[in-house]
Amino acid sequence: MNRKTLVLPAVIGLLAPVLAACGGSDIGAGGDDAIVVGTTDRFAASKQAPAPLDPAYAYDVGTWNVLRQTIQTLMTLPDGGGDPQPEAAQRCGFTDTGNERYACTLREGLKFADGDPVTAGDVKFSIERALRIQADSGVFALLSSIDTVETKGDREVIFHLKTADATFPFKLSTPVAGIVNPDDYDKNKLRDGFAVDGSGPYTLEAEVKNDELVNAVFTKNPNYQGQLKVKNDEVELRSFDTPDAMGTALSKGNISVMTRTMSPSLIRKLQNAKSTDIDLIEQPGLEIRYLGFNTNDPSVKSKAVRQAMAQVIDRGELVSDVYGSGADPLYSLVPATVTGHANSFFNKYGQPDPAKAKALLSEAKVTTPVKLTLHYTVDHYGPATKDEFEMLKKQLNDSGLFEVDIKGEKWATFRPNEQKGKYEVYGMGWFPDFPDADNYLAPFLDKNNTINSPYANPEIRNTLIPESRRQADRLTASRSIEEIQNIVAEDVPVLPLWQGKQYIAARDDITGAERALNSTATLQLWELGHGVSG
């Protein structure tokens, strides 16, 4: 087996991606036709969530990966990390010393895919629409620092912020800030179904069955103007029920690329393959998994119960037994590779210790065993999620302090139920909107947080988050960021579990696969191309 190593620039201190490849001579799926990419992400419309691809609603990595191909934002994150760069904008920047006034000038001649001009008024419409609708996904909170949006002529947009926010350029790179055409989107309500129209690098044709998007065909947008270099004419994103089905399709050449989410067993199979024409690329990731708590629910309202769970759960055993080399234990909401990270949970609780957990419960006069149900989604984070929750159940029950059951549900019902506070404890994942510590803290702890948590700490909301956002130098912001993490470890409104790596696999006649997935799990389909196998 010929093993090649590709080294790319490190991202915010992360290790560079590593490409393990084995030579072959087969022509991969597609030839000169569309490059077919597999995913296990599910895209479903339901009564509870009828508009999964509306930028004012969508707030998960799968739907954002559809929108990033089609909806253009003022700013974008460059390959290799770093500060956001202009995309639909020609230039952007703060125009004051207090980081409260941010101005952008659009590229000249910018057009939507249908040929309509993109104007500053369209940007204002799109931003104000998301803030007006306030979808229950909570994605609008990313724009909550905006006070007013002003336009000057057709190309200049000025954002007046309520408070200083040095992370604002990052937020303008997220799909909720995507520019939509007022002719296609109602200003007061979400756009149901799977139609998406924008000025991004591709147009979208959706194949829908039983209210699910099963195939998404992305065709190069001839009117696109931006900094992205589109290296193909058409990409098809095909949804699979299981990682094994996706892996089989890749091995047979029915698809050319396989992305999230691969199972641990499939990753091991590809890593250990003796002879193959498939390249497996391992990359550093910023995905985290955590347990969330409805802190108003009687079963976990006592801080001691949540602290006892933090004291009992063995992250090392969880990671090694379920995810192997694909994840690392995590002791904070902020991943270990992001500026401002502190091992706050390890510092407070150390190694798993049921005796210490028992003392916490006893001091708080909590009757044991504490009865709980841990809820998880069966179809959103991969098949290992069930194994993960079986392990959590075993660890908690083996302590003798808990009587735990687990229950899995499909994402289409799980996410709305979680938002409505129907679960006392639930498992969630987080792929960052942008690679800054603020985006691992504010979405869970600030007002209008993404998990609709009732937990509210005045010091975090009123002092520490605003204080950290005033600092353009993120190293300077670390003091406030670390203090937030310490408070979270004390109160445990959420319980971080692990930080994951990410993988993408491609047949060896496909070029650009090592750049098709960035550190925030953004799928960059424009990087893929047809090459020569070998």
C-alpha positions in Angstrom: 0.0 0.0 0.0 1.4 3.4 -1.0 0.8 5.8 1.8 1.0 9.5 1.0 1.0 12.3 3.5 -0.4 15.7 2.6 0.4 18.6 5.0 -1.6 21.8 4.9 -1.3 24.9 7.0 -2.5 24.4 10.6 -5.9 25.9 11.5 -6.0 28.0 14.8 -3.3 25.8 16.3 -4.8 22.5 15.1 -2.8 19.7 13.6 -2.8 19.8 9.8 -5.0 17.2 7.9 -3.4 13.9 7.1 -4.2 11.9 4.0 -3.8 8.2 4.0 -4.1 7.0 0.4 -3.7 3.7 -1.5 -3.0 3.7 -5.2 -5.5 2.3 -7.6 -6.4 2.6 -11.3 -10.2 2.5 -11.3 -12.1 5.5 -12.5 -14.3 6.8 -9.7 -18.0 7.5 -10.0 -19.1 10.3 -12.2 -16.4 10.6 -14.9 -16.9 14.0 -16.5 -20.4 14.1 -15.0 -21.5 15.3 -11.6 -19.3 14.5 -8.6 -21.5 12.4 -6.3 -21.0 13.0 -2.6 -22.5 10.8 0.1 -23.8 12.0 3.5 -25.9 10.5 6.3 -27.3 13.9 7.1 -31.1 13.9 6.9 -33.1 16.8 5.6 -36.7 16.5 6.6 -39.7 18.9 6.5 -42.4 18.3 9.1 -45.3 20.1 10.7 -43.0 21.2 13.5 -40.2 22.3 11.2 -41.6 22.9 7.7 -38.8 25.2 6.5 -35.5 23.3 7.0 -33.5 25.2 4.4 -34.7 28.8 5.1 -31.6 30.7 6.2 -33.8 32.4 8.9 -34.5 28.9 10.4 -31.7 26.5 9.6 -29.3 25.8 12.4 -27.5 22.5 12.1 -24.4 21.5 10.2 -26.2 19.5 7.5 -28.6 22.3 6.5 -25.9 24.9 6.7 -23.8 22.8 4.3 -26.6 23.0 1.8 -27.0 26.8 2.3 -23.3 27.5 2.1 -23.3 26.2 -1.5 -26.2 28.4 -2.6 -26.6 31.5 -0.3 -23.9 34.1 -0.3 -22.8 36.0 2.8 -21.0 39.3 3.1 -18.0 37.5 4.7 -16.5 34.0 4.5 -13.9 32.1 6.4 -10.7 31.5 4.4 -9.1 28.1 3.8 -6.6 27.5 6.6 -8.5 29.6 9.2 -7.9 33.1 10.2 -10.0 36.3 10.1 -13.1 36.4 7.8 -12.6 37.7 4.3 -15.0 39.6 2.0 -17.3 37.4 -0.1 -20.4 39.1 -1.4 -18.7 42.3 -0.1 -15.8 44.0 -1.8 -14.7 45.3 1.6 -15.9 45.4 5.2 -14.6 46.7 8.5 -15.3 48.5 11.7 -15.4 52.3 11.3 -15.1 53.2 15.0 -12.7 52.4 17.8 -15.4 50.8 19.9 -16.3 47.9 17.5 -19.9 49.1 17.4 -20.2 50.3 13.8 -19.5 48.0 10.9 -19.7 48.9 7.2 -19.6 46.8 4.1 -19.5 47.7 0.4 -20.9 45.1 -2.0 -19.0 43.9 -5.1 -20.0 45.8 -8.1 -22.4 44.0 -10.5 -23.3 41.4 -8.0 -26.3 39.2 -9.1 -28.6 36.5 -7.8 -28.6 33.3 -9.8 -31.7 34.4 -11.7 -29.9 37.5 -12.9 -31.6 40.0 -10.5 -29.1 42.5 -9.0 -28.0 42.1 -5.4 -28.3 45.4 -3.6 -27.6 46.8 -0.1 -31.4 46.8 0.3 -31.5 43.0 -0.1 -28.8 42.6 2.6 -30.9 44.8 4.9 -34.0 42.9 4.1 -32.3 39.5 4.7 -30.8 40.5 8.1 -34.0 42.2 9.3 -36.1 39.3 8.1 -34.2 36.8 10.3 -34.4 39.1 13.3 -38.1 39.8 12.7 -39.2 36.1 12.3 -37.1 34.9 15.3 -37.5 31.3 14.4 -37.6 28.8 17.3 -34.3 27.2 16.1 -32.7 30.2 17.9 -30.4 31.0 14.9 -31.4 34.7 14.9 -29.5 35.1 18.2 -26.3 35.2 16.1 -27.4 38.6 14.9 -28.8 39.8 18.2 -26.0 42.4 18.7 -27.4 44.4 15.7 -29.4 47.5 16.6 -30.2 48.9 13.2 -29.1 48.3 9.6 -28.6 51.4 7.4 -28.0 51.5 3.6 -26.3 54.1 1.4 -27.1 53.7 -2.2 -27.2 50.2 -3.7 -23.8 49.0 -2.5 -23.1 50.2 1.1 -24.5 48.6 4.2 -23.8 49.9 7.7 -24.5 47.9 10.8 -25.0 49.8 14.1 -24.5 47.4 17.0 -26.1 47.5 20.4 -22.8 46.8 22.1 -19.2 46.2 21.1 -18.8 42.8 19.3 -15.4 42.0 17.9 -16.8 38.6 16.6 -19.4 40.3 14.4 -17.4 39.7 11.1 -17.5 36.0 11.9 -21.3 36.2 12.4 -21.7 37.8 8.9 -20.1 34.6 7.5 -22.8 32.4 8.8 -25.9 31.3 6.7 -28.4 33.2 8.9 -26.7 36.3 7.5 -27.1 35.0 3.9 -28.5 37.3 1.3 -31.9 36.4 -0.1 -34.1 37.9 -2.8 -37.2 39.6 -1.5 -39.0 38.3 -4.6 -38.5 34.7 -3.3 -38.7 35.1 0.5 -41.6 36.7 2.5 -40.4 39.2 5.1 -42.7 37.9 7.8 -42.7 34.1 7.5 -40.4 31.2 6.7 -40.2 29.6 3.2 -41.6 26.1 3.6 -40.0 23.2 1.7 -36.6 22.7 0.1 -36.3 25.5 -2.5 -33.3 27.7 -2.0 -32.4 30.8 -4.2 -29.4 33.0 -3.7 -26.2 34.3 -5.3 -23.8 31.6 -4.1 -21.5 29.4 -6.2 -24.3 26.9 -7.0 -28.0 26.7 -7.7 -29.9 23.9 -6.1 -32.3 21.3 -7.6 -33.9 19.3 -4.8 -35.2 15.7 -5.2 -37.8 15.2 -2.4 -39.5 12.0 -1.3 -41.9 11.7 1.6 -41.0 15.2 2.8 -37.3 14.4 2.8 -34.5 15.8 0.6 -32.8 12.6 -0.7 -30.7 14.2 -3.5 -29.5 17.8 -3.8 -28.0 18.6 -7.2 -25.7 21.7 -7.2 -25.1 23.3 -10.6 -22.4 26.0 -11.1 -24.0 29.4 -10.9 -22.8 31.4 -14.0 -23.7 34.7 -12.3 -21.6 34.0 -9.2 -19.1 36.6 -8.1 -17.0 36.1 -5.0 -13.7 34.9 -3.9 -14.4 31.1 -4.2 -12.9 29.3 -7.1 -15.5 26.7 -8.3 -13.6 23.7 -9.7 -16.5 21.6 -11.0 -19.7 22.2 -12.9 -22.0 20.0 -10.9 -22.1 18.1 -7.6 -24.8 15.8 -6.3 -25.2 15.4 -2.5 -26.9 12.1 -1.8 -28.4 11.2 1.6 -27.9 7.6 2.9 -29.8 5.9 5.8 -26.6 4.4 7.3 -22.8 4.9 7.1 -22.5 1.2 6.0 -24.8 1.9 3.0 -22.8 5.0 2.2 -19.5 3.1 2.5 -20.7 0.3 0.2 -21.8 2.9 -2.4 -18.3 4.4 -2.3 -16.5 1.1 -2.6 -18.7 0.2 -5.6 -18.0 3.6 -7.3 -21.6 4.7 -7.1 -20.5 7.8 -5.2 -17.1 9.5 -5.4 -16.8 11.1 -2.0 -18.1 10.2 1.5 -18.5 12.8 4.2 -20.2 13.0 7.5 -21.0 10.9 9.4 -18.9 7.8 9.2 -19.2 5.2 11.9 -16.1 4.3 14.0 -16.2 0.8 12.5 -16.2 2.2 8.9 -13.3 4.5 9.7 -11.3 1.6 11.1 -12.1 -0.5 8.0 -10.8 2.2 5.7 -7.7 2.8 7.9 -6.8 -0.9 7.8 -7.6 -1.6 4.2 -4.7 -3.5 2.5 -5.4 -2.4 -1.1 -7.9 0.2 -2.1 -8.5 3.1 -4.5 -10.0 5.1 -1.7 -8.3 7.9 0.2 -9.3 8.5 3.8 -8.5 12.0 5.1 -8.4 12.6 8.8 -8.6 16.2 9.9 -8.7 18.0 13.2 -12.2 18.9 14.2 -14.0 21.4 16.3 -17.2 19.3 16.9 -18.1 18.7 20.5 -20.7 16.5 22.2 -22.4 17.4 25.5 -25.3 16.6 27.8 -27.8 19.5 28.2 -30.1 19.9 31.2 -33.5 21.5 31.6 -32.5 23.1 34.9 -36.2 23.8 35.7 -37.1 20.1 35.7 -37.5 18.7 39.2 -35.2 15.7 38.5 -32.1 17.9 37.7 -33.1 21.2 39.3 -30.7 20.6 42.1 -27.2 21.6 41.1 -25.9 18.7 43.2 -27.5 16.2 40.8 -25.8 17.7 37.8 -22.5 18.0 39.7 -22.7 14.3 40.7 -23.2 13.3 37.1 -20.1 15.3 36.2 -18.2 13.5 39.0 -19.3 10.0 37.9 -19.0 10.1 34.1 -15.8 8.6 32.8 -15.0 10.4 29.5 -11.9 8.4 28.9 -13.7 5.1 29.0 -16.6 6.6 26.9 -14.3 7.8 24.2 -12.0 4.7 24.0 -14.8 2.1 24.0 -17.2 3.9 21.6 -15.2 6.2 19.4 -11.6 5.0 19.6 -9.1 7.3 18.0 -11.9 9.4 16.5 -12.4 11.6 19.6 -10.8 13.0 22.7 -12.2 13.6 26.2 -13.4 17.2 26.7 -13.5 19.1 30.0 -15.0 22.3 28.8 -17.4 23.7 26.3 -14.5 25.3 24.5 -12.4 22.7 22.7 -8.8 22.2 23.7 -7.5 23.7 20.4 -9.4 27.0 20.6 -7.9 30.2 22.2 -9.3 30.6 25.7 -9.8 26.9 26.5 -9.6 25.9 30.1 -9.9 22.3 31.5 -12.5 23.6 34.0 -14.4 20.3 34.6 -11.2 18.4 35.2 -9.9 21.0 37.5 -13.0 20.8 39.6 -13.9 17.1 39.5 -10.7 15.3 38.6 -11.0 11.6 37.9 -14.4 9.9 38.1 -15.2 9.2 41.8 -18.6 7.8 42.8 -17.7 8.4 46.5 -17.3 12.2 45.9 -20.6 12.2 43.9 -22.3 10.5 46.8 -21.1 13.2 49.2 -22.4 15.9 46.9 -25.9 14.4 46.8 -25.9 13.7 50.5 -24.9 17.2 51.4 -27.7 18.5 49.2 -30.1 16.0 50.8 -31.0 14.4 47.4 -32.6 11.0 47.7 -30.8 8.3 45.8 -31.0 6.6 43.4 -31.9 9.6 41.2 -34.2 8.5 38.4 -33.5 10.0 35.0 -34.1 9.5 31.3 -31.3 10.5 29.0 -32.7 11.4 25.5 -30.7 11.2 22.3 -31.3 11.4 18.5 -31.0 8.2 16.5 -30.4 9.7 13.1 -28.4 12.9 13.3 -25.0 12.3 14.9 -24.3 8.8 13.6 -25.0 5.2 14.7 -22.4 5.3 17.6 -24.7 7.7 19.5 -26.8 4.8 20.8 -23.6 3.0 22.0 -22.5 6.3 23.7 -25.7 6.5 25.6 -25.7 2.9 26.6 -22.2 3.6 28.1 -23.4 6.7 29.9 -26.4 4.7 31.3 -24.0 2.0 32.5 -21.6 4.4 34.2 -24.3 6.3 36.0 -26.2 3.2 37.1 -23.0 1.3 38.2 -22.4 4.1 40.7 -25.5 3.1 42.6 -26.5 6.8 42.7 -28.7 6.9 39.6 -31.4 4.9 38.0 -31.1 5.9 34.4 -33.0 4.9 31.3 -32.3 6.1 27.7 -34.6 6.9 24.9 -33.8 7.7 21.2 -35.9 9.7 18.8 -35.6 10.9 15.2 -34.1 14.4 14.8 -37.3 15.7 13.3 -39.1 15.3 16.6 -36.1 15.3 19.0 -35.0 18.8 18.2 -38.4 20.5 18.6 -39.1 18.5 21.8 -35.7 19.6 23.2 -36.5 23.2 22.3 -39.9 23.0 24.2 -38.1 21.7 27.3 -39.7 18.3 27.2 -36.4 16.5 28.2 -34.7 16.7 31.6 -31.4 15.5 30.1 -30.5 15.2 26.4 -27.5 14.6 24.2 -26.5 17.2 21.6 -23.6 18.0 19.4 -22.2 21.4 18.4 -20.3 22.3 15.3 -19.2 25.9 15.7 -20.7 28.7 13.6 -17.2 30.2 13.6 -14.0 29.1 15.3 -13.9 31.4 18.3 -14.5 30.6 22.0 -17.5 33.0 22.1 -19.3 30.6 19.8 -19.0 27.7 22.3 -20.3 29.8 25.2 -22.9 32.4 24.2 -25.1 30.0 22.1 -25.6 28.0 25.3 -25.5 30.6 28.0 -26.8 33.9 26.6 -30.3 35.1 26.2 -32.2 33.3 23.3 -29.7 30.5 23.5 -29.8 27.7 20.9 -30.9 25.0 23.3 -33.5 27.2 24.9 -32.0 26.6 28.3 -33.7 28.2 31.3 -30.3 28.6 33.0 -29.4 32.3 33.4 -26.3 33.5 35.1 -26.2 37.3 35.4 -22.4 37.6 35.6 -22.0 35.6 32.4 -24.7 37.4 30.5 -24.3 40.9 31.7 -20.5 41.1 32.4 -18.3 38.4 31.0 -19.8 37.8 27.5 -19.9 41.6 26.7 -16.5 42.0 28.2 -15.0 39.3 26.0 -16.6 40.7 22.9 -15.0 44.1 23.4 -11.6 42.5 22.8 -10.5 42.4 19.2 -7.4 40.5 20.4 -8.9 37.1 21.4 -5.9 36.4 23.7 -6.8 39.4 25.7 -10.4 38.1 25.9 -9.2 34.8 27.5 -9.6 36.0 31.1 -13.3 36.5 30.7 -13.7 33.4 28.6 -11.9 31.2 31.2 -14.1 32.6 34.0 -17.2 31.7 32.1 -15.9 28.1 31.8 -15.2 27.9 35.5 -18.8 29.0 36.3 -20.2 26.4 33.9 -18.1 23.7 35.7 -19.6 24.8 39.0 -23.2 25.1 37.9 -23.3 22.4 35.2 -26.1 23.7 33.0 -24.4 21.6 30.3 -21.9 18.8 30.7 -19.2 18.5 27.9 -18.2 15.0 27.0 -15.8 14.8 24.0 -14.2 16.6 21.1 -14.2 14.8 17.7 -12.0 14.5 14.7 -13.5 14.6 11.2 -13.1 12.4 8.2 -13.7 12.5 4.5 -13.1 9.7 2.0 -12.8 10.0 -1.7 -11.9 7.8 -4.7 -8.4 8.6 -5.8 -9.5 10.2 -9.1 -11.1 13.0 -7.2 -9.0 16.1 -6.4 -9.5 18.7 -3.7 -11.0 16.3 -1.1 -8.4 17.4 1.5 -9.9 20.9 1.2 -13.6 20.0 0.9 -14.1 20.0 4.7 -12.8 22.8 6.9 -12.2 22.9 10.6 -15.8 24.0 11.4 -17.2 21.0 9.3 -18.2 23.3 6.5 -18.6 21.3 3.3 -16.8 23.1 0.5 -18.0 21.3 -2.6 -16.5 23.9 -4.9 -13.0 22.4 -4.0 -13.8 19.0 -5.6 -12.6 18.2 -9.1 -11.9 15.3 -11.4 -8.3 14.2 -11.7 -6.3 11.2 -12.7 -6.3 8.1 -10.5 -3.1 6.6 -9.2 
